Amino acid sequence: MQLIDKTKVQQLLDILIDCDLYIHLEMTTGAYAAHLDLTKHPAATFITNAVIRYSHGSISGDGPYRVGLKTGIGWVYSEGLTHYEETDSDRLILAGHDPAGKLVVALQLSREPF
C-alpha cells in the first residue's frame, strides 16, 4: 500500500461512478484487543459484499482523508484513510492505519465480490 495520492484516488472514485459495486467497509477501535487492554473501548463495524451504486464519490481532507459516496437513498462515509492500493480500474482499496501501523479503517470497492 502507498500513502494516499488525493488526485489519483479521486480519479479512481470517478471511474467507478454509476457502477454496481461490492463494498467492504470496516472500522475498529481495538475491539480485537480489548481483552488485552481494558482501557480500550471495544467498538467495530464490518460489512462485506453488499452491493452499492453511487452517483458521486469524493475524497477530502489533508490526511487522514475522508471519502463520501452518494447513493440513490443516502451516503456511505469513511474517515481516517491514509493508504491506498490500485490493483486495476475495477477495484479500489483504501485503508487507514494508526501510528503503530495497525489497521483502523478500510473501505474497499470492487466490481467482483471480496
Secondary structure, DSSP 4 states (H G I P E B T S, - for coil): -EE--HHHHHHHHHHTTTS-EEEEEEEESSTTTTTT-TTS---EEEEEEEEE-EEEEEEESSSSEEEEEEESS-EEEEEEE-EEEEEETTEEEEEEE-TTS-EEEEEEEESS--
